[in-house]
Amino acid sequence: MIILFGCLFLLAAPLALYASYALSSIKPRTISLHEFSEGRARDFYPNLTQYGPRASNTYADYRTRAFLISKIYRIRSMAKKSIQFEINLQNFTTKNIEELQNIAFYLNFFQKLVNDPSITFFQVNLIALFTSAEEMGLNGAEAFIINHPWKNDIRRFINIDSGGGNEKAILYRVKPPQFVREYSQVPRPHANVIGDEILG
């Protein structure tokens, strides 16, 4: 019996590992514009990687920032009237480097999108933050949470990282804990608590 269980485990473990890292099929760029298409999103990938590694204050860093900012402004120009869309460029310095910049945008949805009685009509917001200087100790995230005027508007926090562009993005930090239950309802959740234990 123990041998049978061991054999089943040896067969099931690699399959479970493969399934957890398998990417879902890509939605083509021909689908409706109101749906997310990875095919369309991947059109932007060469613009983010063509200059090489984006270490702080390098040519690649500046060009990538300029590209992101231009695309965010383009999205804002197409936003519906029911969405308040603000963009904020947060300049900051560290002990060793000047002229660093976080890119943040704030979406306020003027409708009830969340099934939560504690959230009123004007409280459904999204803040997206592209941080700078993360390779030196999460300096961009620290600058945001200490000095940014939007820091007090955060009720739920998701940290998604895709260290490799060809891999599945992984959720490794989330606040508050009940958001984990909500995240588990997405079609293919992917998370790892070890990252939070190491960084927390």
Backbone torsions as a table, in degrees:
resi	resn	phi	psi	omega
1	MET	NA	-42.7	-179.9
2	ILE	-65.3	-38.8	179.5
3	ILE	-65.0	-41.1	178.3
4	LEU	-62.4	-44.9	178.5
5	PHE	-61.7	-42.1	178.5
6	GLY	-62.4	-41.3	178.3
7	CYS	-64.9	-42.5	177.6
8	LEU	-61.8	-41.3	179.0
9	PHE	-63.5	-43.7	-179.9
10	LEU	-63.6	-30.1	176.8
11	LEU	-81.7	-40.0	-174.1
12	ALA	-76.9	-35.8	-175.3
13	ALA	-59.6	-49.6	178.5
14	PRO	-63.1	-36.0	178.6
15	LEU	-65.9	-41.7	178.4
16	ALA	-64.8	-41.4	178.5
17	LEU	-63.7	-43.4	178.4
18	TYR	-62.0	-45.1	-178.5
19	ALA	-63.6	-35.7	-177.7
20	SER	-70.6	-26.4	-179.4
21	TYR	-103.2	-5.1	-178.9
22	ALA	-67.9	137.4	178.2
23	LEU	-87.2	142.6	177.5
24	SER	-71.4	164.5	-178.5
25	SER	-66.2	145.4	-176.3
26	ILE	-78.3	130.9	173.5
27	LYS	-77.8	130.4	-175.1
28	PRO	-69.4	162.3	-179.6
29	ARG	-70.3	-8.4	-177.7
30	THR	-85.9	-6.2	180.0
31	ILE	-71.7	169.9	-177.1
32	SER	-55.2	146.0	-176.8
33	LEU	-67.8	-19.6	179.0
34	HIS	-83.1	-2.1	175.0
35	GLU	-105.8	147.2	177.7
36	PHE	-72.8	131.7	177.1
37	SER	-122.2	117.8	176.8
38	GLU	-65.2	-30.7	176.9
39	GLY	-58.5	-44.4	177.8
40	ARG	-70.0	-39.7	-179.2
41	ALA	-63.0	-37.0	-179.2
42	ARG	-68.2	-16.4	174.7
43	ASP	-63.4	-25.4	-179.1
44	PHE	-85.1	-17.9	-173.7
45	TYR	-58.0	-44.7	178.4
46	PRO	-59.3	-33.5	178.7
47	ASN	-67.9	-26.2	179.7
48	LEU	-86.2	-19.5	-174.0
49	THR	-116.7	-9.7	-171.5
50	GLN	-65.6	-20.7	-177.7
51	TYR	-95.3	1.8	178.2
52	GLY	93.5	-165.6	-178.5
53	PRO	-58.0	138.1	-174.6
54	ARG	-101.5	55.4	176.6
55	ALA	-65.8	154.5	-174.3
56	SER	-55.2	135.7	175.0
57	ASN	60.7	28.6	173.1
58	THR	-100.4	168.1	177.3
59	TYR	-56.6	-43.1	179.9
60	ALA	-61.7	-39.1	178.8
61	ASP	-62.8	-47.8	-179.3
62	TYR	-63.7	-43.8	-178.9
63	ARG	-66.1	-39.4	179.6
64	THR	-67.1	-42.7	176.3
65	ARG	-57.3	-47.1	-179.1
66	ALA	-60.8	-40.0	178.8
67	PHE	-64.0	-48.1	-180.0
68	LEU	-60.2	-45.5	-178.8
69	ILE	-61.2	-43.7	-179.5
70	SER	-62.9	-39.2	-179.8
71	LYS	-71.1	-37.0	178.3
72	ILE	-65.2	-42.8	176.6
73	TYR	-63.2	-36.5	177.9
74	ARG	-64.8	-43.2	178.0
75	ILE	-62.7	-42.2	179.8
76	ARG	-60.8	-38.0	-178.9
77	SER	-65.8	-21.2	-179.4
78	MET	-101.0	0.1	-175.1
79	ALA	-66.7	147.2	177.1
80	LYS	-70.0	160.4	-179.3
81	LYS	-67.0	-20.9	-179.5
82	SER	-79.8	1.4	-179.0
83	ILE	-120.2	122.0	172.4
84	GLN	-85.5	127.2	-172.8
85	PHE	-128.2	110.9	178.8
86	GLU	-116.4	144.9	177.4
87	ILE	-121.3	137.2	179.2
88	ASN	-136.1	128.3	176.0
89	LEU	-105.8	110.5	-175.6
90	GLN	-97.0	110.1	176.5
91	ASN	-86.3	140.5	178.4
92	PHE	-155.1	167.8	178.0
93	THR	-130.5	159.4	170.8
94	THR	-115.8	-176.4	178.9
95	LYS	-60.1	-34.1	-172.8
96	ASN	-106.6	-22.3	-171.9
97	ILE	-130.7	136.4	175.0
98	GLU	-106.7	172.8	175.3
99	GLU	60.5	41.5	172.7
100	LEU	-90.9	157.5	-176.2
101	GLN	-150.3	129.8	169.1
102	ASN	-94.7	145.9	175.6
103	ILE	-113.1	119.1	-179.7
104	ALA	-127.4	142.9	169.0
105	PHE	-135.0	151.6	-169.9
106	TYR	-125.8	121.6	176.8
107	LEU	-111.3	128.8	176.4
108	ASN	-117.4	113.5	-178.4
109	PHE	-89.7	120.7	-179.0
110	PHE	-88.4	52.6	173.8
111	GLN	-161.1	163.4	-177.7
112	LYS	-87.2	110.4	-177.5
113	LEU	-107.1	-11.9	-173.1
114	VAL	-118.4	137.2	179.0
115	ASN	-83.3	67.0	-176.7
116	ASP	-139.5	113.2	-176.7
117	PRO	-62.7	-20.2	-179.7
118	SER	-79.5	-11.9	-179.6
119	ILE	-98.5	119.8	-178.4
120	THR	-88.0	-179.1	-173.0
121	PHE	-54.4	-40.2	-173.5
122	PHE	-99.4	12.9	-173.4
123	GLN	-105.4	5.1	-178.5
124	VAL	-90.5	98.1	-174.7
125	ASN	-125.2	160.8	173.4
126	LEU	-136.5	127.9	172.7
127	ILE	-113.9	122.7	175.0
128	ALA	-110.1	134.3	-174.9
129	LEU	-128.4	123.9	171.2
130	PHE	-104.4	110.0	-172.7
131	THR	-91.4	159.9	177.7
132	SER	-116.2	156.8	174.9
133	ALA	63.3	34.6	178.9
134	GLU	-75.5	-23.2	-178.7
135	GLU	-72.4	-8.2	-177.7
136	MET	-110.7	19.5	177.3
137	GLY	113.1	36.6	176.5
138	LEU	58.0	37.8	-178.4
139	ASN	-62.9	-38.0	-179.9
140	GLY	-65.6	-43.7	177.9
141	ALA	-63.7	-41.2	178.8
142	GLU	-63.6	-42.5	178.5
143	ALA	-61.4	-38.5	179.6
144	PHE	-66.6	-50.9	-171.8
145	ILE	-72.3	-21.8	179.1
146	ILE	-90.8	-41.6	-168.4
147	ASN	-117.4	-10.6	-172.3
148	HIS	-79.0	138.9	-179.4
149	PRO	-65.0	-19.2	-180.0
150	TRP	-88.3	-2.5	-173.0
151	LYS	-58.7	-32.2	-178.3
152	ASN	-80.1	-6.8	178.8
153	ASP	-87.6	-0.5	-175.2
154	ILE	-85.9	121.0	175.1
155	ARG	-106.6	-34.5	-179.9
156	ARG	-134.0	142.5	-171.4
157	PHE	-128.9	128.1	176.4
158	ILE	-125.4	128.8	176.1
159	ASN	-113.4	111.7	-179.7
160	ILE	-114.0	132.9	-179.2
161	ASP	-131.6	138.1	172.1
162	SER	-125.7	87.2	-177.6
163	GLY	-58.6	-35.7	175.6
164	GLY	-114.6	131.3	-176.0
165	GLY	-66.8	-16.5	-178.3
166	ASN	-100.2	11.5	-178.8
167	GLU	-114.9	167.6	178.4
168	LYS	-71.1	134.2	175.6
169	ALA	-62.6	142.8	-175.7
170	ILE	-121.0	133.0	174.7
171	LEU	-84.8	120.3	179.0
172	TYR	-127.3	0.8	173.3
173	ARG	-151.6	135.2	-179.3
174	VAL	-149.5	139.4	176.6
175	LYS	-137.2	139.1	-8.5
176	PRO	-78.0	171.2	-173.7
177	PRO	-60.1	-31.3	-177.5
178	GLN	-65.1	-15.9	179.0
179	PHE	-68.1	-22.5	176.6
180	VAL	-61.3	-41.4	178.6
181	ARG	-62.8	-41.1	179.3
182	GLU	-67.2	-40.5	-179.9
183	TYR	-64.2	-29.9	-179.2
184	SER	-66.7	-13.2	-179.5
185	GLN	-85.5	-9.2	178.8
186	VAL	-69.7	157.8	-174.4
187	PRO	-56.2	-42.4	-177.7
188	ARG	-137.2	74.6	-179.1
189	PRO	-66.0	147.7	-179.3
190	HIS	-143.9	113.1	-175.4
191	ALA	-148.0	163.6	178.7
192	ASN	-150.4	117.9	-176.9
193	VAL	-75.7	-15.5	-178.4
194	ILE	-63.1	-38.2	178.3
195	GLY	-59.7	-41.6	178.9
196	ASP	-67.7	-37.8	179.1
197	GLU	-65.2	-39.2	-178.9
198	ILE	-72.0	-46.1	-175.6
199	LEU	-84.8	-21.0	-176.4
200	GLY	-79.2	NA	NA
